[in-house]
Amino acid sequence: MVTLLYQNEVDGLQIHNKDGEWMNVKPSPNSFIVMVGESQRAWLNGGLSSTYHHVLMKENKARYVVGVFAGTRAGYHVKAPDELVNDENPIMFKPFDYEEYLRFYIGQVHLGHVDSNLQAYCGV
């Protein structure tokens, strides 16, 4: 659901922006990069957006990254809290089992389908 990254000064991480372009993420020695997953987007009823990312090795230098990944326990159902759903902000995603979604997601990525997996799986 959430990824925390710390990387050394070697560039390479890129994120996919809303315009569909890849942007470089400049490493900072004093900060972490926080990326939310698609399930977090559902849990917050669209309040945050997930970011597609990849790494390109552009330099002939060692690139070190420490990642911490936080998810949910098996059988957990992701559902937006009632406080985030109202007439002005209707529910965007049907409740779903996180593990089942992860299997769907991995299958879609393997097939090369990386856009709107959450919408395809449980979008309203």
C-alpha positions as a Markdown table, in Angstrom:
| # | Residue | x | y | z |
|---|---|---|---|---|
| 1 | Met | 0.0 | 0.0 | 0.0 |
| 2 | Val | 2.9 | 2.4 | 0.8 |
| 3 | Thr | 6.5 | 2.4 | -0.3 |
| 4 | Leu | 9.3 | 4.4 | 1.4 |
| 5 | Leu | 12.6 | 4.7 | -0.6 |
| 6 | Tyr | 15.9 | 6.1 | 0.4 |
| 7 | Gln | 18.5 | 6.2 | -2.4 |
| 8 | Asn | 22.1 | 7.4 | -2.8 |
| 9 | Glu | 23.0 | 10.4 | -5.0 |
| 10 | Val | 22.9 | 8.4 | -8.3 |
| 11 | Asp | 20.0 | 9.3 | -10.5 |
| 12 | Gly | 17.8 | 6.7 | -12.1 |
| 13 | Leu | 14.3 | 6.8 | -10.5 |
| 14 | Gln | 11.6 | 8.1 | -12.8 |
| 15 | Ile | 7.9 | 8.6 | -12.2 |
| 16 | His | 5.1 | 8.8 | -14.7 |
| 17 | Asn | 3.4 | 12.2 | -14.4 |
| 18 | Lys | -0.2 | 13.1 | -15.1 |
| 19 | Asp | 0.7 | 14.3 | -18.6 |
| 20 | Gly | 2.0 | 10.7 | -19.4 |
| 21 | Glu | 5.6 | 11.7 | -19.4 |
| 22 | Trp | 8.5 | 10.2 | -17.4 |
| 23 | Met | 10.1 | 12.6 | -15.0 |
| 24 | Asn | 13.5 | 12.2 | -13.2 |
| 25 | Val | 13.3 | 12.1 | -9.4 |
| 26 | Lys | 16.4 | 13.9 | -8.1 |
| 27 | Pro | 17.8 | 12.1 | -5.1 |
| 28 | Ser | 18.3 | 14.0 | -1.9 |
| 29 | Pro | 20.6 | 12.8 | 0.9 |
| 30 | Asn | 18.3 | 14.1 | 3.6 |
| 31 | Ser | 14.9 | 12.8 | 2.5 |
| 32 | Phe | 12.8 | 9.7 | 1.7 |
| 33 | Ile | 10.5 | 9.2 | -1.2 |
| 34 | Val | 7.0 | 8.2 | -0.3 |
| 35 | Met | 4.9 | 6.5 | -2.9 |
| 36 | Val | 1.3 | 5.2 | -2.4 |
| 37 | Gly | 0.0 | 2.2 | -4.2 |
| 38 | Glu | -3.3 | 1.9 | -6.0 |
| 39 | Ser | -5.0 | 0.3 | -3.1 |
| 40 | Gln | -4.3 | 3.4 | -1.0 |
| 41 | Arg | -6.0 | 5.4 | -3.6 |
| 42 | Ala | -9.1 | 3.3 | -3.1 |
| 43 | Trp | -8.9 | 3.4 | 0.6 |
| 44 | Leu | -8.8 | 7.2 | 0.5 |
| 45 | Asn | -11.6 | 7.4 | -2.1 |
| 46 | Gly | -9.3 | 9.0 | -4.7 |
| 47 | Gly | -7.7 | 11.4 | -2.2 |
| 48 | Leu | -4.2 | 10.4 | -3.2 |
| 49 | Ser | -2.9 | 9.1 | -6.6 |
| 50 | Ser | -0.6 | 6.2 | -7.1 |
| 51 | Thr | 2.5 | 6.8 | -9.1 |
| 52 | Tyr | 4.0 | 4.4 | -11.7 |
| 53 | His | 7.7 | 4.3 | -11.6 |
| 54 | His | 10.8 | 2.6 | -13.0 |
| 55 | Val | 14.5 | 2.9 | -12.8 |
| 56 | Leu | 16.9 | 3.6 | -15.6 |
| 57 | Met | 20.6 | 3.1 | -15.1 |
| 58 | Lys | 22.2 | 6.1 | -16.8 |
| 59 | Glu | 25.6 | 6.2 | -15.2 |
| 60 | Asn | 28.3 | 3.7 | -14.7 |
| 61 | Lys | 28.1 | 4.1 | -10.9 |
| 62 | Ala | 26.7 | 2.0 | -8.1 |
| 63 | Arg | 23.1 | 2.9 | -7.2 |
| 64 | Tyr | 21.9 | 1.9 | -3.8 |
| 65 | Val | 18.3 | 2.0 | -2.7 |
| 66 | Val | 16.7 | 1.0 | 0.6 |
| 67 | Gly | 13.0 | 0.2 | 0.3 |
| 68 | Val | 10.4 | -0.3 | 3.0 |
| 69 | Phe | 7.1 | -1.7 | 1.8 |
| 70 | Ala | 3.9 | -1.7 | 3.9 |
| 71 | Gly | 0.9 | -3.7 | 2.9 |
| 72 | Thr | -2.0 | -5.4 | 4.6 |
| 73 | Arg | -2.6 | -8.8 | 6.2 |
| 74 | Ala | -4.1 | -11.6 | 4.2 |
| 75 | Gly | -7.9 | -11.3 | 3.9 |
| 76 | Tyr | -8.0 | -7.6 | 4.5 |
| 77 | His | -10.7 | -5.8 | 2.5 |
| 78 | Val | -10.0 | -2.3 | 1.3 |
| 79 | Lys | -12.9 | 0.1 | 1.6 |
| 80 | Ala | -13.1 | 3.8 | 1.8 |
| 81 | Pro | -14.3 | 5.0 | 5.2 |
| 82 | Asp | -17.8 | 6.4 | 5.4 |
| 83 | Glu | -16.3 | 9.8 | 6.4 |
| 84 | Leu | -14.8 | 10.1 | 2.9 |
| 85 | Val | -17.9 | 9.2 | 1.0 |
| 86 | Asn | -20.9 | 11.6 | 0.5 |
| 87 | Asp | -23.1 | 13.1 | -2.2 |
| 88 | Glu | -20.3 | 15.4 | -3.4 |
| 89 | Asn | -17.7 | 12.6 | -3.2 |
| 90 | Pro | -19.4 | 9.4 | -4.2 |
| 91 | Ile | -17.6 | 6.1 | -3.7 |
| 92 | Met | -15.1 | 5.6 | -6.5 |
| 93 | Phe | -14.2 | 1.9 | -5.9 |
| 94 | Lys | -16.1 | -1.1 | -4.7 |
| 95 | Pro | -14.6 | -2.8 | -1.6 |
| 96 | Phe | -12.1 | -5.5 | -2.5 |
| 97 | Asp | -9.8 | -8.2 | -1.0 |
| 98 | Tyr | -6.3 | -6.8 | -1.1 |
| 99 | Glu | -4.7 | -10.2 | -1.9 |
| 100 | Glu | -7.0 | -10.9 | -4.8 |
| 101 | Tyr | -6.4 | -7.5 | -6.2 |
| 102 | Leu | -2.6 | -8.0 | -5.9 |
| 103 | Arg | -2.9 | -11.2 | -8.0 |
| 104 | Phe | -4.9 | -9.3 | -10.6 |
| 105 | Tyr | -2.5 | -6.5 | -10.6 |
| 106 | Ile | 0.6 | -8.7 | -11.1 |
| 107 | Gly | -1.1 | -10.5 | -13.9 |
| 108 | Gln | -2.0 | -7.2 | -15.7 |
| 109 | Val | 1.5 | -5.8 | -15.3 |
| 110 | His | 2.9 | -9.1 | -16.6 |
| 111 | Leu | 0.8 | -8.6 | -19.7 |
| 112 | Gly | 2.0 | -5.0 | -20.1 |
| 113 | His | -1.2 | -3.4 | -18.8 |
| 114 | Val | -0.2 | -0.8 | -16.3 |
| 115 | Asp | -2.8 | 2.0 | -16.6 |
| 116 | Ser | -6.0 | 2.0 | -14.5 |
| 117 | Asn | -5.7 | -1.5 | -13.0 |
| 118 | Leu | -7.6 | -0.4 | -10.0 |
| 119 | Gln | -10.4 | 1.1 | -12.1 |
| 120 | Ala | -10.6 | -2.1 | -14.2 |
| 121 | Tyr | -10.7 | -4.3 | -11.1 |
| 122 | Cys | -13.1 | -2.5 | -8.8 |
| 123 | Gly | -14.0 | 0.9 | -10.3 |
| 124 | Val | -17.6 | 2.1 | -9.9 |
